[in-house]
Amino acid sequence: MSRKTAPRLPLNEEAIRPSFRRERAAMKKGIWPIAGCDEAGRGPLAGPVVAAAVILDPKRIPRGLNDSKKLTMEEREKLYLRICASAEVAVAFGSTARIDRDNIRQASLWALARAVAALPVRPRLVFVDGCDRIDICCECRAVISGDALVLSISAASIVAKVTRDRLMMRLGLAHPGYGFERHMGYSVPEHFEALERLGPTIHHRRTFSPVAIAYGDVATHADADAGMLPL
């Protein structure tokens, strides 16, 4: 008696690409303008968290939009210019002081709401990356992995990433020896070594544990996000 075997899954599955499907579905219901928003810089030890909001022009959507993490720096820079030339764009910053005071999650949500409020056109619907909706004066829909699924969020992720990277490169010039222009403030061996050798700068997040250790702080702040002081 022959044994039936389960069909093999394809080894090379087609990569998931963001689409304009959710935006078009809302447009068919008469909802417009529609924005996407995302942030960059939740995990680094230094620098602000940067949020961006983008309203794409359905007739002028740049080709190649994708989750910023899946693009090279060169691709992001080119797409950033195309987005800014064809869409409504706004950015906002959650400072290190706000991050240390409120925690990184709250600072990110605050910056996202500020970016939406700064758009030159008020949206009627906003798609935001992640599981948290933001406090804005219109409908907001949270989309997990939205930067890989929703074109408007993909565009916002690119704007936020490029804006933050450019800022960190400037901080690298202002604070030589830390390598901000290479690692953008993230937790890498070069950054840990610079913290130990040079100490923290005013741009470091004091409530993130490696920085707190460099300051010699005790655990007076509580935050459940990775890299923060323990609860």
N, C-alpha and C positions, 0 to 999 in steps of 0.2 A: 504494500500500500504506500503510495507516494505521499510525502509530507509537503504540505503547502508552505511556502516561505513568504514572509511579508515583503512587499515591494521595497526596494532600496530607495532611500531618499537621495535626491540629486546632490552631488558634492558641491557644485557651484551654483548656489541659489542666487537669484537676481537681487542685487542690493536694493534696499528700500530707499526711495527718493521722495523728498517732500513734494507736495502737490498743492494746487490752488482749489482743491475740491471743497473744503469746508467754507472757504470764502465765497465761492460761486453758489453754493447751496444757500447761504445767507442772502446773497444778492438777489437770488430768485424770489426771496420772500420780501424784497424791498428794503433790506437792511444795508445801509452804506452811509458813511465810510466804515471800513473795517481795518483795524490795526493788529499787528503782531508785536509782542514785546518779549524781551529776554535780557539776561544779565550776563556779565563776564566778571570773574574775579572773586568767586565765593571762597575758594580754597587757599589762595596765597597768604603768606605771612606778612606781606607789606602791600601798600597801595590801597586805593579805594575800590569798592565794587562799582562797576559801571553798568547802567541799564540803558537800553535803547528801545524806542517804539517806532514802528515803520508802517505807513499806509502805502501799499503798492498800488501803482496805476495798472489796472487789469490789461490795458492795451500796450503797456511798456514794461513788462516784467523782464528783468535781466536774465539771460540764460546762465545756467550753471549754479543757481542758488542751492545751497545745501547747509547742513549743520556745519557751523564754523570749525568744529573740531575735525571734520573730515576733509578740510581744505588746507592747502599749503599757505604760507604767509603771502606768497606772490598772488595766488588765486584770490585770497581774501582782500588784498589791497585793490585789485582790479575790480572786483565785485562791489567793494565799498564805494568806489567812485561812480560806478554805474547806478547803484542804489540811490546815492545822494543826488544824482543828475535826473532821476526819473520818478522819485517817490517823495512823500512827506516824511521827514525824519526828525527825531528829537532824542537827546540823550540827557541823562541825569547821573549824578555821582553820590554814592553813599560814602562819606568820609571815614577815615580810620577812627576818628573820634566818635562818630555815630555807631560804627561797628562795635567799638569797645563799650559804649554805653548801652546799646540796645540788643546786641548780638548780631551775627552776620545774617541770619534769616530775616529778622525784622528790618535791618538796614537794606537788604536786597529788595524786600517788598515795598519799602518806602521809596527807594530809588525808581523802581518800576512804575509806581503810581505817579511819581514826579515826571518821568519821561512821557507818559501818556498825557498828562496835563500840559506838557510843554509843546505838544504837537500844534502846528499852525491851524489844523482843522480838527474839530472835536469828533472823535469816532462814536459810532452808535454801538459797536461791538468790538471787543478786544479779546484776542487769543493770547494767552500767556503760557510760557513754557513751565512745566512742573505740575505739582498737585495743589498749589495754593493760588486762590484767586486774590486779586488785589483790590484795594479800596479806591474805586473810581466811580465817576458819575455816569456810568453806562453799564450795559451788560458785559460781564467778563466770563470767559470760559477757559478753564485750566486744561492743558493738554500735556499729559506725561510724554516725554520724549518729543515734545512739540517741535523742537528745532530740527528734527529729522523727518517730520511729518507734514508740517504746515509751512507753506512758502513764506507767509508774512513773518512767522517767527524765525525762520531761517535767515531772512534778511536782517531782522533785528539782532540775531546772534552774531552776524558778521559785523554789523556796525558797532555793537558793544565790544567785541573782541579787538577790532582794529583800533578803536578809540582808546581802549585801555592799554594795548600794546604800545601805542605811540606815546602815551603818558609815561609808562614805565621806562621807555627808552630815554625820555627826558630826565627822569629821576636817576637813571644810570649815569648820565653826564654830570648831574649835580652831586652825586654821591659815588665817586669812582671807588672801585674795589669790591662792591657788593654784587656786581654782575646782573643788576636789574634788567639791563638791556638784552640779556640772554635768557634768563629764566623767568622774567616778568614777576618776580616776587614769590614764586612757588617754592615748595619744600624740596630742595635738591641739595646734594652734598656741598656744592659751591656756596650756596646761601648759608647753610649751617656753619661752614668754616668761616665765612665773613662775619657772621653774628658773633662767633666766639672771639675772632681776632679784633674786630672793630667795634663791636657792640651795636645795639639797635639805633636806628635813625628815628626821626619824628614821624616817618611814614610807615613804621612797623605797627602791627596790630598787637597792642600790649596784652590783650586777653587770649591770644593764641599761645598755646603752651611753650613752644620753643622760644618765643620772644619773652614770655613771662620768666622763663628760666634764665634767659640772658640778663634780664633786669634784676633777677633775684626776688621776684614777687612771690608772695604766697597766694594760694588759690582763693582770692576774694571775689572773683567773678565766676559765674556759672553759665555754661553754654553747652548744649548737647551736640553741636556740630563738630565734625572731624577737625582735629588740629587745635581745638579749644581746650581750655582748662577743664578738668573733670568736674562732674556734678558733685 
